[in-house]
């Protein structure tokens, strides 16, 4: 039996990881400057929040999921197993899956914009976010005890969210100009 679950556990996980990543941002600002430091810490936090939201059972501890009730493969039905809604947003699971990856895409750009290699780092980061999404779906398939469904549509929605985030991150980078923020010994 999986001993924890529910929205409350997800929120506690998000808060605790947020606190740790905030401290990480404070520690990194002397080395990278404030924009890049908090973008790196925020990227780490967004990835951890994604894990909390997708790998903790949604409706409390599910108990035992029988082998007969477990899916043997991922769903390749575009639209997913729950296209009409999900437990947080009434507008649907697909919106949640898309919105969940937007901050990661935006923070990826802000974290990479400081360096000239950003034109390589950002596309590689997008590939990394897509691989992370696929790994989450594989984990959901393998761990029936978390009572989640593996669905290829989720990967499509996650990557779409990351791409939207990258577009937002490009705009934010033009405004915040992280390449101009130099580390400062005052911190």
Backbone as numpy.savetxt, mean C-alpha at the origin, in Angstrom:
# Nx Ny Nz CAx CAy CAz Cx Cy Cz
-6.63 -21.43 13.83 -7.46 -20.26 13.83 -6.58 -19.01 13.83
-6.96 -18.02 13.03 -6.24 -16.75 12.99 -6.75 -15.93 14.16
-5.89 -15.53 15.11 -6.35 -14.97 16.39 -6.84 -13.53 16.37
-6.59 -12.77 15.32 -6.97 -11.36 15.32 -7.67 -11.01 14.02
-8.33 -9.88 14.03 -8.95 -9.41 12.81 -9.91 -8.27 13.08
-10.43 -7.72 12.02 -11.39 -6.64 12.11 -10.77 -5.28 11.84
-11.65 -4.31 11.64 -11.24 -2.95 11.31 -10.43 -2.34 12.44
-10.80 -2.61 13.68 -10.08 -2.06 14.82 -8.63 -2.48 14.84
-8.37 -3.74 14.55 -6.99 -4.24 14.51 -6.22 -3.58 13.37
-6.88 -3.40 12.24 -6.24 -2.72 11.11 -5.86 -1.29 11.48
-6.77 -0.59 12.16 -6.50 0.79 12.55 -5.37 0.88 13.58
-5.32 -0.05 14.52 -4.23 -0.08 15.49 -2.91 -0.33 14.76
-2.91 -1.27 13.82 -1.70 -1.54 13.03 -1.25 -0.31 12.26
-2.20 0.40 11.66 -1.87 1.61 10.91 -1.32 2.69 11.84
-1.90 2.83 13.02 -1.42 3.85 13.96 -0.02 3.53 14.48
0.21 2.29 14.85 1.53 1.91 15.37 2.61 2.05 14.31
2.33 1.58 13.11 3.33 1.71 12.05 3.51 3.18 11.66
2.45 3.97 11.75 2.56 5.40 11.48 3.48 6.09 12.47
3.36 5.72 13.73 4.24 6.29 14.75 5.70 5.93 14.48
5.95 4.66 14.19 7.32 4.23 13.90 7.88 4.90 12.65
7.07 5.00 11.61 7.55 5.63 10.38 7.72 7.14 10.55
6.91 7.77 11.40 7.11 9.18 11.71 8.46 9.41 12.38
8.80 8.51 13.30 10.12 8.59 13.94 11.23 8.36 12.92
11.01 7.45 11.99 11.97 7.21 10.92 12.18 8.48 10.10
11.08 9.17 9.75 11.18 10.42 9.00 11.98 11.47 9.74
11.76 11.57 11.05 12.54 12.52 11.86 14.03 12.17 11.84
14.31 10.88 11.92 15.72 10.44 11.93 16.39 10.67 10.57
15.64 10.56 9.49 16.22 10.69 8.15 16.34 12.13 7.66
15.68 13.06 8.28 15.68 14.42 7.72 17.04 15.09 7.76
17.88 14.71 8.69 19.23 15.27 8.72 20.04 14.79 7.51
19.80 13.57 7.09 20.54 13.00 5.97 19.98 13.44 4.61
18.64 13.48 4.48 18.03 13.71 3.17 17.29 15.02 3.03
17.08 15.75 4.10 16.22 16.92 4.04 14.80 16.50 4.35
13.95 17.45 4.75 12.62 17.08 5.24 11.69 16.44 4.21
11.66 16.94 2.99 10.71 16.40 2.01 11.04 14.95 1.68
12.28 14.68 1.34 12.67 13.31 0.98 12.57 12.38 2.19
12.98 12.85 3.36 12.93 12.02 4.56 11.51 11.57 4.87
10.57 12.51 4.85 9.20 12.15 5.17 8.51 11.43 4.02
8.98 11.64 2.78 8.46 10.86 1.66 8.89 9.40 1.79
10.16 9.17 2.15 10.64 7.79 2.36 9.89 7.12 3.51
9.73 7.84 4.62 9.01 7.29 5.77 7.54 7.06 5.42
6.95 8.00 4.69 5.55 7.85 4.28 5.36 6.69 3.32
6.32 6.49 2.43 6.24 5.34 1.51 6.28 4.04 2.30
7.19 3.96 3.27 7.25 2.76 4.11 5.93 2.56 4.85
5.37 3.65 5.38 4.11 3.54 6.11 2.97 3.11 5.19
2.90 3.67 4.00 1.81 3.31 3.09 1.86 1.84 2.71
3.06 1.31 2.52 3.21 -0.11 2.19 2.78 -0.98 3.38
3.12 -0.55 4.59 2.71 -1.30 5.78 1.20 -1.23 6.00
0.59 -0.09 5.73 -0.86 0.03 5.85 -1.55 -0.88 4.84
-1.02 -0.95 3.63 -1.58 -1.87 2.64 -1.57 -3.29 3.17
-0.46 -3.70 3.80 -0.39 -5.04 4.38 -1.44 -5.22 5.47
-1.61 -4.22 6.32 -2.62 -4.32 7.39 -4.02 -4.48 6.82
-4.34 -3.68 5.81 -5.69 -3.70 5.25 -5.97 -4.96 4.45
-4.96 -5.53 3.81 -5.20 -6.66 2.92 -4.90 -8.03 3.52
-4.11 -8.07 4.59 -3.72 -9.37 5.14 -4.27 -9.65 6.53
-5.02 -8.73 7.10 -5.71 -8.98 8.36 -7.16 -9.29 8.00
-7.74 -10.33 8.61 -9.15 -10.65 8.30 -10.06 -9.44 8.50
-10.93 -9.21 7.54 -11.77 -8.02 7.53 -12.83 -8.00 8.62
-13.40 -9.13 8.94 -14.54 -9.18 9.85 -14.23 -9.91 11.14
-13.09 -9.65 11.72 -12.71 -10.34 12.95 -12.06 -11.67 12.63
-11.69 -12.40 13.66 -11.04 -13.70 13.48 -12.03 -14.67 12.83
-11.71 -15.19 11.64 -12.67 -16.02 10.91 -12.82 -17.43 11.44
-11.93 -17.87 12.31 -12.00 -19.25 12.78 -11.35 -20.16 11.75
-12.00 -21.25 11.49 -11.44 -22.23 10.57 -12.13 -22.10 9.21
-11.34 -22.01 8.16 -11.87 -22.02 6.80 -11.58 -23.41 6.25
-12.64 -24.14 5.96 -12.45 -25.52 5.52 -11.79 -25.59 4.15
-11.15 -26.71 3.87 -10.49 -26.91 2.58 -11.50 -26.83 1.45
-12.72 -27.28 1.70 -13.76 -27.23 0.66 -14.21 -25.80 0.39
-14.15 -24.92 1.40 -14.58 -23.54 1.25 -13.50 -22.62 0.74
-12.31 -23.14 0.58 -11.16 -22.35 0.16 -11.03 -22.38 -1.36
-10.69 -21.24 -1.94 -10.45 -21.20 -3.38 -9.12 -21.88 -3.70
-9.09 -22.63 -4.78 -7.87 -23.33 -5.18 -6.99 -22.47 -6.09
-7.60 -21.50 -6.77 -6.85 -20.62 -7.67 -7.37 -19.19 -7.54
-6.61 -18.28 -8.10 -7.06 -16.88 -8.13 -8.21 -16.73 -9.12
-9.08 -15.79 -8.83 -10.16 -15.48 -9.75 -9.61 -14.61 -10.88
-9.90 -15.02 -12.10 -9.50 -14.23 -13.26 -10.72 -13.52 -13.87
-11.81 -13.51 -13.12 -13.03 -12.84 -13.53 -12.88 -11.35 -13.24
-12.69 -10.56 -14.29 -12.50 -9.12 -14.10 -13.77 -8.55 -13.48
-13.60 -7.89 -12.38 -14.74 -7.38 -11.60 -14.68 -7.93 -10.20
-14.04 -9.06 -10.02 -13.78 -9.60 -8.70 -14.94 -10.34 -8.07
-14.63 -10.98 -6.94 -15.65 -11.77 -6.26 -16.66 -10.92 -5.50
-16.38 -9.64 -5.27 -17.30 -8.77 -4.53 -17.45 -7.43 -5.24
-17.96 -7.45 -6.50 -18.01 -6.19 -7.26 -19.04 -5.19 -6.75
-20.02 -5.63 -5.94 -21.08 -4.72 -5.51 -20.78 -3.96 -4.24
-19.73 -4.29 -3.56 -19.44 -3.54 -2.35 -18.46 -4.26 -1.47
-18.00 -3.54 -0.47 -17.03 -4.08 0.45 -17.30 -3.47 1.81
-16.57 -3.79 2.78 -16.87 -3.44 4.16 -16.50 -2.03 4.57
-15.80 -1.27 3.76 -15.45 0.10 4.15 -16.16 1.11 3.25
-15.94 1.03 1.95 -16.56 1.98 1.03 -17.77 1.32 0.37
-18.92 2.00 0.44 -20.10 1.45 -0.21 -19.95 1.43 -1.72
-19.09 2.28 -2.25 -18.96 2.35 -3.69 -18.17 1.19 -4.27
-17.66 0.32 -3.44 -17.10 -0.91 -3.96 -15.67 -1.20 -3.59
-15.39 -2.46 -3.64 -14.06 -2.97 -3.35 -13.04 -2.45 -4.34
-13.44 -2.29 -5.57 -12.50 -1.84 -6.60 -12.00 -0.43 -6.29
-12.85 0.44 -5.81 -12.42 1.79 -5.44 -11.42 1.72 -4.28
-11.71 0.90 -3.29 -10.79 0.74 -2.16 -9.43 0.25 -2.64
-9.42 -0.76 -3.51 -8.16 -1.31 -4.02 -7.38 -0.27 -4.81
-8.06 0.60 -5.51 -7.38 1.64 -6.28 -6.84 2.73 -5.36
-7.69 3.22 -4.47 -7.31 4.31 -3.57 -6.18 3.89 -2.63
-6.15 2.63 -2.24 -5.15 2.13 -1.29 -3.72 2.31 -1.80
-3.51 2.26 -3.11 -2.16 2.35 -3.67 -1.79 3.75 -4.15
-2.72 4.71 -4.13 -2.42 6.07 -4.58 -1.32 6.71 -3.73
-1.39 6.67 -2.39 -0.30 7.29 -1.62 1.07 6.68 -1.90
1.12 5.37 -2.10 2.41 4.73 -2.38 3.01 5.26 -3.68
2.20 5.42 -4.71 2.69 5.95 -5.98 3.19 7.39 -5.84
2.41 8.22 -5.12 2.80 9.62 -4.96 4.07 9.74 -4.12
4.15 9.01 -3.03 5.32 9.08 -2.16 6.56 8.48 -2.82
6.35 7.51 -3.70 7.47 6.94 -4.46 8.14 8.04 -5.28
7.34 8.85 -5.96 7.90 9.93 -6.77 8.60 10.96 -5.89
7.98 11.36 -4.79 8.60 12.35 -3.91 9.89 11.82 -3.29
9.93 10.54 -2.98 11.14 9.95 -2.41 12.26 9.88 -3.44
11.92 9.63 -4.70 12.93 9.46 -5.74 13.32 10.76 -6.43
12.49 11.78 -6.34 12.70 13.02 -7.11 13.98 13.75 -6.75
14.55 13.48 -5.63 15.77 14.15 -5.19 16.97 13.78 -6.06
16.95 12.60 -6.64 18.11 12.08 -7.37 17.86 12.08 -8.88
18.94 12.19 -9.63 18.86 12.20 -11.09 18.34 10.87 -11.63
18.53 9.80 -10.90 18.11 8.48 -11.35 16.61 8.25 -11.15
15.85 9.29 -10.80 14.42 9.14 -10.57 13.70 8.60 -11.81
14.17 8.96 -12.99 13.52 8.48 -14.22 13.64 6.96 -14.36
14.58 6.34 -13.66 14.70 4.88 -13.62 14.06 4.33 -12.35
14.27 5.03 -11.24 13.79 4.56 -9.95 12.27 4.49 -9.88
11.59 5.48 -10.41 10.12 5.51 -10.34 9.50 4.35 -11.14
9.89 4.10 -12.40 9.33 2.93 -13.08 9.65 1.61 -12.37
10.88 1.50 -11.85 11.22 0.28 -11.09 10.38 0.18 -9.82
10.12 1.31 -9.19 9.26 1.32 -8.01 7.84 0.90 -8.34
7.35 1.33 -9.51 6.02 0.90 -9.95 5.97 -0.61 -10.17
7.01 -1.15 -10.76 7.09 -2.60 -10.94 7.11 -3.28 -9.56
7.84 -2.68 -8.62 7.87 -3.21 -7.26 6.51 -3.18 -6.59
5.75 -2.09 -6.78 4.40 -2.02 -6.22 3.47 -3.05 -6.86
3.63 -3.27 -8.17 2.82 -4.30 -8.84 3.18 -5.69 -8.30
4.47 -5.93 -8.10 4.90 -7.22 -7.55 4.39 -7.38 -6.12
4.40 -6.30 -5.35 3.87 -6.33 -3.98 2.39 -6.70 -3.99
1.64 -6.10 -4.91 0.22 -6.42 -5.05 0.02 -7.90 -5.40
0.82 -8.40 -6.33 0.72 -9.82 -6.71 1.09 -10.72 -5.54
2.09 -10.33 -4.76 2.49 -11.13 -3.59 1.38 -11.16 -2.54
0.69 -10.04 -2.38 -0.44 -10.00 -1.44 -1.53 -10.96 -1.91
-1.84 -10.93 -3.19 -2.88 -11.83 -3.71 -2.47 -13.30 -3.55
-1.21 -13.60 -3.79 -0.72 -14.97 -3.61 -0.82 -15.38 -2.13
-0.49 -14.47 -1.24 -0.60 -14.74 0.20 -2.06 -14.97 0.58
-2.96 -14.18 0.05 -4.39 -14.36 0.32 -4.87 -15.72 -0.17
-4.33 -16.17 -1.29 -4.70 -17.49 -1.81 -4.18 -18.60 -0.91
-2.94 -18.49 -0.49 -2.30 -19.56 0.28 -2.77 -19.62 1.72
-3.09 -18.49 2.32 -3.50 -18.47 3.73 -5.02 -18.36 3.84
-5.67 -19.48 3.72 -7.13 -19.50 3.79 -7.64 -18.98 5.13
-6.82 -19.07 6.15 -7.26 -18.65 7.48 -7.52 -17.16 7.60
-7.00 -16.36 6.71 -7.30 -14.93 6.78 -8.59 -14.60 6.05
-9.22 -15.61 5.45 -10.55 -15.48 4.83 -10.61 -14.35 3.81
-9.64 -14.33 2.93 -9.58 -13.35 1.85 -9.57 -14.08 0.52
-9.95 -13.37 -0.54 -10.01 -13.98 -1.86 -8.91 -13.41 -2.75
-8.25 -14.28 -3.48 -7.24 -13.89 -4.46 -7.94 -13.53 -5.76
-7.65 -12.35 -6.28 -8.34 -11.89 -7.48 -7.40 -11.03 -8.33
-7.30 -11.35 -9.59 -6.44 -10.61 -10.52 -6.93 -9.18 -10.69
-8.23 -8.96 -10.56 -8.78 -7.61 -10.65 -8.16 -6.69 -9.60
-7.88 -7.25 -8.42 -7.26 -6.44 -7.37 -5.90 -5.91 -7.81
-5.13 -6.74 -8.49 -3.82 -6.31 -8.98 -3.97 -5.18 -10.00
-4.93 -5.32 -10.90 -5.19 -4.28 -11.89 -5.57 -2.97 -11.20
-6.47 -3.06 -10.22 -6.90 -1.86 -9.50 -5.76 -1.25 -8.69
-4.94 -2.09 -8.06 -3.80 -1.60 -7.27 -2.81 -0.86 -8.16
-2.48 -1.43 -9.30 -1.52 -0.78 -10.22 -2.11 0.51 -10.77
-3.41 0.51 -11.04 -4.07 1.75 -11.49 -3.93 2.83 -10.42
-4.15 2.47 -9.16 -3.99 3.42 -8.07 -2.56 3.94 -7.96
-1.59 3.04 -8.12 -0.19 3.45 -8.07 0.13 4.42 -9.21
-0.41 4.18 -10.40 -0.19 5.08 -11.54 -0.82 6.45 -11.29
-2.01 6.47 -10.74 -2.64 7.75 -10.38 -1.78 8.47 -9.34
-1.27 7.70 -8.38 -0.39 8.27 -7.37 0.88 8.86 -7.96
1.46 8.19 -8.95 2.66 8.72 -9.60 2.34 10.05 -10.28
1.21 10.15 -10.92 0.83 11.41 -11.56 0.68 12.52 -10.51
0.06 12.20 -9.39 -0.07 13.18 -8.30 1.31 13.51 -7.75
2.16 12.50 -7.59 3.51 12.71 -7.09 4.33 13.62 -7.98
4.16 13.50 -9.30 4.87 14.38 -10.23 4.46 15.84 -10.01
3.17 16.06 -9.82 2.70 17.43 -9.56 3.23 17.94 -8.22
3.19 17.08 -7.20 3.71 17.48 -5.88 5.21 17.76 -5.94
5.94 16.96 -6.70 7.39 17.18 -6.82 7.68 18.54 -7.46
6.88 18.94 -8.42 7.07 20.25 -9.05 6.81 21.38 -8.05
5.89 21.16 -7.13 5.57 22.18 -6.13 6.58 22.16 -4.99
6.89 20.97 -4.45 7.75 20.85 -3.26 9.24 20.87 -3.58
9.60 20.52 -4.80 11.00 20.52 -5.27 11.96 19.88 -4.25
11.83 18.59 -4.02 12.68 17.94 -3.01 14.17 18.01 -3.32
14.54 18.22 -4.56 15.95 18.32 -4.93 16.57 19.62 -4.41
15.76 20.59 -4.03 16.28 21.86 -3.50 16.44 21.84 -1.98
15.83 20.89 -1.32 15.91 20.82 0.14 17.15 20.06 0.54
18.09 20.76 1.06 19.35 20.16 1.48 19.27 19.73 2.94
20.01 18.70 3.27 20.08 18.32 4.69 20.61 19.50 5.50
20.11 19.61 6.70 20.48 20.74 7.54 20.87 20.21 8.92
21.95 20.67 9.43 22.45 20.21 10.73 21.55 20.68 11.88
20.64 21.62 11.61 19.76 22.10 12.69 18.85 21.00 13.20
18.52 20.03 12.41 17.58 18.99 12.81 18.24 18.11 13.77
